[in-house]
Every structure is written in structure tokens, then in C-alpha cells.
Amino acid sequence: MMKIQEVRELIKLIDQSSINEFKLEGEGYSIKMKKNSDVTVVEAPIAQNPVMQPVAPAPAAPQVKNEPVQEIVEQPVKKQDENLHKIVSPMVGTFYQSPSPDADVYVKVGSTVQSNTVVCIVEAMKLFNEIEAEVDGEIVEILVKDGQLVEYGQPLFLVKTK
């Protein structure tokens, strides 16, 4: 199984290359990426769960999908915060601050993190992907709410690096 870091790196490499379509299959996973007008689409179907059912009715999806984009616009990074690192979502999915509804959150404002510290989960196609901080520092802002739909590349946290 590929680690989320490896998937992120793969997305970056494909995005920077002139390749328009890419497919990688391994034991227990399959990743297919296509670039359409500067947009990279990532699909990761699970071999163990080949039947996919829609989560929400089609008319409701555009309303939910547009909501995170509005929040990004409403929360610009201030000039004084230029030295802050953004932890971004590596995929489209649902943001969760804790491993289960009754568990404590992974991090909160003021938490000290290391590069391998899990800061949240992004659920995509019933897969719960642990997102790591990638840098050493302190969480200064959480930019999304628990249970919110997030987009690929959307900032989730701001970290003051050491």
C-alpha cells in the first residue's frame, strides 16, 4: 500500500510533467491520474470494494462542493504570516479532526507538531487517509471545520515553522 506522502509526491511530479494521463497499479491499490486544463484528477479505487454508490444526491453536490472554495477566499493569509507553512489537502474528501467522533482531536491551535505528526484525516471513497504535518512547528490556525468537504490543494492548517 502506498503512503499518502508517496501519493502527494506522485501528484506533484505528474502535475509538473507534460504527461496527460498516468496509471499505477500495485498490490491492493490502483491510481489513475488525468490532467485536463491544468487540473489533476486522482482516482484510487479499492480492489476489495468494487461497488461504489453515490453518497449524496446529484443536485446537492454542487452546493456542498462550492462551499469550501468560498471559505478559501474568505480566509486569506495575512502579509505578516508569509513565513507560515500551509498543510494542504492532498485529495478531495471529508476533513476529520479526530480518528472517531468520541476521540480527542489530533491537534488544536497551539499544538506542537513534527513532520510525521498526524494532524487530521481526509476521507475519500470510504478510505481514511491520515494527513501528516510535513514540517516541525506549532499549529497557529485551523482553516476548515470538522466534517467539511475539502478540495485538492485546499489549505487545512497554518503552521509556524521552527
NORSULKA-V379956 format. One record per backbone hydrogen bond with DSSP energy under -1.0 kcal/mol. CO is the residue of the C=O (numbers start at 0). NH is the residue of the N-H. If there is no record, write none. Layout:
co:CO nh:NH
co:CO nh:NH
//
This chain:
co:2 nh:6
co:3 nh:7
co:4 nh:8
co:5 nh:9
co:6 nh:10
co:7 nh:11
co:8 nh:12
co:9 nh:13
co:10 nh:14
co:11 nh:15
co:19 nh:34
co:21 nh:32
co:23 nh:30
co:25 nh:28
co:28 nh:25
co:30 nh:23
co:31 nh:42
co:32 nh:21
co:33 nh:40
co:38 nh:35
co:40 nh:33
co:42 nh:31
co:56 nh:60
co:59 nh:63
co:60 nh:64
co:61 nh:65
co:65 nh:69
co:66 nh:70
co:67 nh:71
co:68 nh:72
co:69 nh:73
co:70 nh:74
co:77 nh:80
co:78 nh:81
co:80 nh:83
co:84 nh:158
co:86 nh:155
co:86 nh:156
co:88 nh:152
co:92 nh:149
co:93 nh:122
co:94 nh:146
co:95 nh:120
co:96 nh:105
co:99 nh:102
co:107 nh:110
co:110 nh:138
co:112 nh:136
co:113 nh:116
co:114 nh:133
co:116 nh:132
co:119 nh:130
co:120 nh:95
co:121 nh:128
co:122 nh:93
co:123 nh:126
co:126 nh:123
co:128 nh:121
co:130 nh:118
co:130 nh:119
co:135 nh:161
co:136 nh:112
co:137 nh:159
co:138 nh:109
co:140 nh:157
co:144 nh:147
co:147 nh:94
co:149 nh:92
co:150 nh:153
co:153 nh:88
co:155 nh:142
co:156 nh:86
co:157 nh:139
co:157 nh:140
co:158 nh:84
co:159 nh:137
//
